[in-house]
Amino acid sequence: VAKDLGLQLPEIRDRGFRVVSEGRTQYFALHGKTGHLVTAERIDREQLCESVQQCVLRCELIVEGKM
């Protein structure tokens, strides 16, 4: 994420980045030391997408301040 946005790692920590997923469970997080998007919870495809052929989990990256 840091690389995609052209930011240095200290900026990731200082700017207040948050990863928000649909629903109650937050499946993704931003790793503070590397700037990588990582899984924060176990993802059980059978439970989330029982009868759906294509399973998609959406998330948003929220950044405080101007980009």
C-alpha positions, -999 to +999 in steps of 0.1 A: +000+000+000+028+024+009+045+017-024+013+020-044+006+054-028+042+066-031+046+071+006+074+063+030+066+039+060+068+067+086+040+085+067+018+054+070+020+054+108+017+092+111-012+098+087-038+076+104-045+049+078-074+025+084-086-005+065-123-010+067-142-042+055-179-047+049-197-062+079-185-066+114-154-087+109-123-068+097-105-093+075-077-071+064-052-048+082-022-026+072+011-040+086+028-010+103+064-021+097+061-031+061+031-011+047+017-044+033-020-052+032-024-084+053-052-107+065-062-099+100-087-127+105-091-163+092-111-162+059-135-191+056-147-191+020-174-218+026-189-198+054-188-164+036-198-175+001-217-208+004-236-208-028-217-181-048-193-191-076-172-160-073-163-149-037-152-113-033-143-095-001-142-057-004-123-033+018-116+004+018-084+022+028-091+054+047-064+080+049-065+111+072-053+144+058-047+155+022-030+132-004 
